């Protein structure tokens, strides 16, 4: 009886192995045989899922960006109040810095391609829109400061992306107190000032 393979699960496993190898060796230093070795399979097994390194790389970057956009959309919509949703979103994002920093060099390589820049713009647009909806909800309830929601969302994302870049360049620099300070400062920046 032929072995039944869960194609989706196998594809996820390959992408997880590829993330490790691309993060460790960069795009140029990654070879399909390294990915296959991590998985404990022959290189020819990978060709059933990805015809070449470029296709594997693009799929991994796409998957990473898709998950990031979905995280923003899901967490920004979860929770009873805009303040709780903001706290949940910031906690989720800051909690993923280590994972994102590991694939950060991969995304930097991906940005060198026109397709990569387009995909990154789409992801940022989805994240910005989700955050802007959350900010707008907070403005309607009187909890968040006035201002154009898209502009405020762009500033918040810029702060988070700056911290992520620091983590990519110097792993561990955003740990502990820095992450706590980032959450506190971003929440404070969006809160409506109380009248004296």
Secondary structure, 3 states (H helix, E strand, C coil): CCCCCCHHHHHHHHHHHHHHHHHHHHHHHCCHHHHHHHHCCCHHHHCCCCCCHHHHHHHHHHHHHHHHHHHHHHHHHCCCCHHHHHHHHHHHHHHCHHHHHHHHHHHHHHCCCHHHHHHHHHHHHHHHHHHHHHHHHHHHCCCECCCCHHHHHHHHHHHHHHHHHHHHHCCCCCCCHHHHHHHHHHHHHHECCCCC
